[in-house]
Amino acid sequence: MTATSEHLDVLIVGAGLSGIGAACHLQTTLPGKSYAIFEARESMGGTWDLFRYPGIRSDSDMFTLGYSFAPWKSPKSIADGPSILAYIKETASDYGVDRKVRYQHRVVRAEWSTEDAVWTVEAERADTGETVRLTCGFLFMCAGYYRYDEGYSPDFKGTDQFSGRIIHPQHWPEDLDYAGKRVVVIGSGATAVTLVPAMAETAAHVTMLQRTPTYVVSLPGRDPIAGLLGKFLPQKLLYPIVRWKNVLLSMLSFQLSRHKPQLMKGLIRKGLEKQLPEGFDIDKHFKPPYDPWDQRLCVVPDGDLFQAIKKDSVDVVTDQIDTFTEKGVRLASGTELEADIVVTATGLNMLAIGGLQISVDGKPVVLSETVGYKGMMFSGVPNLAAAIGYTNASWTLKCDLVCQYVTRLLEYMDSHGYRQVVPRWTEPTLPTTPFVDLKSGYVLRAVDSFPKQASRAPWRLYQNYIRDLMMLRHRPLVDEALEFSNPAPTRNQSDPQAHIAARAS
Ligand SMILES: Cc1cc2nc3c(=O)[nH]c(=O)nc-3n(C[C@H](O)[C@H](O)[C@H](O)COP(=O)(O)OP(=O)(O)OC[C@H]3O[C@@H](n4cnc5c(N)ncnc54)[C@H](O)[C@@H]3O)c2cc1C
């Protein structure tokens, strides 16, 4: 075990899209702050480095998934995974924050001491097996929302009999050759609708096997307005215009789904009728038993999934799996789908704040007993914020605002001489609800381990960019829930080693 004497003003956990964005914001706005990014893996990019399945791409547009401060320059609005990874790396290098990443540092524990107003953080190094300890004044969790080591796979019967390969998209084998093979993709979410047309390009045949249909909408792969404006506007002007256009359109689509679900269903249906071959059973395969945005809507660029269905290289089957057999999958209806490869695009295992165990003054924090403050801090947990993006719009839109809020908060604390800030839950009569209000399987499986939210600000997670923009960037920081203080130090703060020694004793 190594105990270092290092103290940082801010520790960012995670070098994915959010962690790199957080570092850029911090470095630009508060260049005097010392910070590092601890990243569990060997490389940056998070999601966009981990997922390597065929066709991997965004399902929201890059003008809003990109950072507010780094224009997305490609004409592709729905972009492939490697381009997004390159964008993250390029931004990290342009801002010099790549030098601040410490790879193979998995943060496992953090203990807050009010007395000293510091976090003592423990990280495990995958390369050396050492445990690294350091202190920091603020923890900025940018650790995403799901487990990296294992995707979700239901317990299907009979998998041991199956003579082909079963693959989870989260662990795509580099050597998988599916050309000329029969493939069954189990799932109906974003990953399934991406994989199916991509694999159909060379596979003998692909079947998308789903238990329940999803709303699937076709959008242009290239933004036509960006294409038009790009002819006479410089990138710097074009980017915010197209970003705002897309923010407003996605808000309109979400609000329409919430307030006029029948109208939204009708519009989606019209789109499907236009794109799918005549006689295709839309009711069976693309009419979900819930309203749009009760679960995430799936986007397919330029209708690629529908094109593949038209070409007969793809079938959609809506049924239940009875069991795997030697040759494939037998369904509840009795039909057997023969397959050489079965891909279980059955989702993720959600995980809050990177699985970190936190305690405050020796008392473990049970995250599910906390209430989210402005969707980014947690009641009773000092000096910690988490970059948790939108589920109904691009992740980065919210994370950018969270980063701006955190830098405002740190500036405010410095200028007022505060060392501790903690949201205090003072509304015991206010009913709480789950933090994430989607009804997708992966959310329902994990939502009990996530913090709660309540029905009004600052405890409500609005999922609304304009509201959040006002709340996080423009409204005053000080409110009744946020408690600033300056706990009296009992020992020399410039000597964090003294603190580590004290905690260890
Ligand atoms: C296949 C796929 C497609 C998606 N497409 C979209 C899309 O089109 N639009 C959209 O808005 N969202 C999309 N999402 C959601 C997506 O995850 C976010 O958009 C975004 O990439 C999240 O970035 P992040 O940095 O917050 O998290 P991640 O990308 O998950 O990165 C988190 C990083 O933190 C590290 N980490 C985690 N725990 C620890 C720890 N304890 N210690 C140290 N390091 C740790 C991880 O190793 C990882 O590098 C998609 C998700 C998936 C899985």
Ligand as a Chemical Component Dictionary entry (heavy atoms), coordinates in Angstrom:
data_LIG
# 
_chem_comp.id                   LIG 
_chem_comp.type                 NON-POLYMER 
_chem_comp.pdbx_formal_charge   0 
_chem_comp.three_letter_code    LIG 
# 
loop_
_chem_comp_atom.comp_id 
_chem_comp_atom.atom_id 
_chem_comp_atom.alt_atom_id 
_chem_comp_atom.type_symbol 
_chem_comp_atom.charge 
_chem_comp_atom.model_Cartn_x 
_chem_comp_atom.model_Cartn_y 
_chem_comp_atom.model_Cartn_z 
_chem_comp_atom.pdbx_ordinal 
LIG C1  C1  C 0 -23.674 2.267  -26.709 1  
LIG C2  C2  C 0 -24.054 3.587  -26.108 2  
LIG C3  C3  C 0 -24.467 4.633  -26.928 3  
LIG C4  C4  C 0 -24.823 5.851  -26.360 4  
LIG N1  N1  N 0 -25.242 6.866  -27.184 5  
LIG C5  C5  C 0 -25.603 8.047  -26.638 6  
LIG C6  C6  C 0 -26.049 9.134  -27.456 7  
LIG O1  O1  O 0 -26.127 9.045  -28.656 8  
LIG N2  N2  N 0 -26.400 10.281 -26.848 9  
LIG C7  C7  C 0 -26.347 10.444 -25.497 10 
LIG O2  O2  O 0 -26.667 11.509 -25.011 11 
LIG N3  N3  N 0 -25.920 9.446  -24.717 12 
LIG C8  C8  C 0 -25.553 8.266  -25.230 13 
LIG N4  N4  N 0 -25.124 7.253  -24.420 14 
LIG C9  C9  C 0 -24.935 7.510  -23.006 15 
LIG C10 C10 C 0 -23.407 7.762  -22.866 16 
LIG O3  O3  O 0 -22.870 6.906  -21.982 17 
LIG C11 C11 C 0 -23.114 9.228  -22.658 18 
LIG O4  O4  O 0 -23.499 9.981  -23.741 19 
LIG C12 C12 C 0 -21.639 9.582  -22.444 20 
LIG O5  O5  O 0 -20.752 8.920  -23.283 21 
LIG C13 C13 C 0 -21.319 9.334  -21.018 22 
LIG O6  O6  O 0 -20.075 9.892  -20.767 23 
LIG P1  P1  P 0 -19.481 9.835  -19.314 24 
LIG O7  O7  O 0 -18.102 10.336 -19.424 25 
LIG O8  O8  O 0 -20.392 10.501 -18.369 26 
LIG O9  O9  O 0 -19.532 8.291  -18.939 27 
LIG P2  P2  P 0 -18.732 7.098  -19.588 28 
LIG O10 O10 O 0 -18.616 7.236  -21.039 29 
LIG O11 O11 O 0 -19.394 5.872  -19.070 30 
LIG O12 O12 O 0 -17.280 7.233  -18.969 31 
LIG C14 C14 C 0 -17.070 7.053  -17.593 32 
LIG C15 C15 C 0 -15.595 6.823  -17.351 33 
LIG O13 O13 O 0 -15.403 6.733  -15.950 34 
LIG C16 C16 C 0 -14.561 5.640  -15.648 35 
LIG N5  N5  N 0 -14.875 5.185  -14.287 36 
LIG C17 C17 C 0 -16.042 4.656  -13.841 37 
LIG N6  N6  N 0 -15.967 4.369  -12.530 38 
LIG C18 C18 C 0 -14.716 4.723  -12.150 39 
LIG C19 C19 C 0 -14.029 4.647  -10.906 40 
LIG N7  N7  N 0 -14.628 4.203  -9.805  41 
LIG N8  N8  N 0 -12.738 5.089  -10.853 42 
LIG C20 C20 C 0 -12.128 5.571  -11.963 43 
LIG N9  N9  N 0 -12.732 5.640  -13.169 44 
LIG C21 C21 C 0 -14.016 5.236  -13.250 45 
LIG C22 C22 C 0 -14.878 4.622  -16.716 46 
LIG O14 O14 O 0 -13.826 3.705  -16.869 47 
LIG C23 C23 C 0 -15.097 5.520  -17.936 48 
LIG O15 O15 O 0 -13.919 5.736  -18.653 49 
LIG C24 C24 C 0 -24.770 6.019  -24.956 50 
LIG C25 C25 C 0 -24.382 4.954  -24.144 51 
LIG C26 C26 C 0 -24.037 3.745  -24.706 52 
LIG C27 C27 C 0 -23.638 2.620  -23.801 53 
# 
loop_
_chem_comp_bond.comp_id 
_chem_comp_bond.atom_id_1 
_chem_comp_bond.atom_id_2 
_chem_comp_bond.value_order 
_chem_comp_bond.pdbx_ordinal 
LIG C1  C2  SING 1  
LIG C2  C3  SING 2  
LIG C2  C26 DOUB 3  
LIG C3  C4  DOUB 4  
LIG C4  N1  SING 5  
LIG C4  C24 SING 6  
LIG N1  C5  DOUB 7  
LIG C5  C6  SING 8  
LIG C5  C8  SING 9  
LIG C6  O1  DOUB 10 
LIG C6  N2  SING 11 
LIG N2  C7  SING 12 
LIG C7  O2  DOUB 13 
LIG C7  N3  SING 14 
LIG N3  C8  DOUB 15 
LIG C8  N4  SING 16 
LIG N4  C9  SING 17 
LIG N4  C24 SING 18 
LIG C9  C10 SING 19 
LIG C10 O3  SING 20 
LIG C10 C11 SING 21 
LIG C11 O4  SING 22 
LIG C11 C12 SING 23 
LIG C12 O5  SING 24 
LIG C12 C13 SING 25 
LIG C13 O6  SING 26 
LIG O6  P1  SING 27 
LIG P1  O7  DOUB 28 
LIG P1  O8  SING 29 
LIG P1  O9  SING 30 
LIG O9  P2  SING 31 
LIG P2  O10 DOUB 32 
LIG P2  O11 SING 33 
LIG P2  O12 SING 34 
LIG O12 C14 SING 35 
LIG C14 C15 SING 36 
LIG C15 O13 SING 37 
LIG C15 C23 SING 38 
LIG O13 C16 SING 39 
LIG C16 N5  SING 40 
LIG C16 C22 SING 41 
LIG N5  C17 SING 42 
LIG N5  C21 SING 43 
LIG C17 N6  DOUB 44 
LIG N6  C18 SING 45 
LIG C18 C19 SING 46 
LIG C18 C21 DOUB 47 
LIG C19 N7  SING 48 
LIG C19 N8  DOUB 49 
LIG N8  C20 SING 50 
LIG C20 N9  DOUB 51 
LIG N9  C21 SING 52 
LIG C22 O14 SING 53 
LIG C22 C23 SING 54 
LIG C23 O15 SING 55 
LIG C24 C25 DOUB 56 
LIG C25 C26 SING 57 
LIG C26 C27 SING 58 
# 
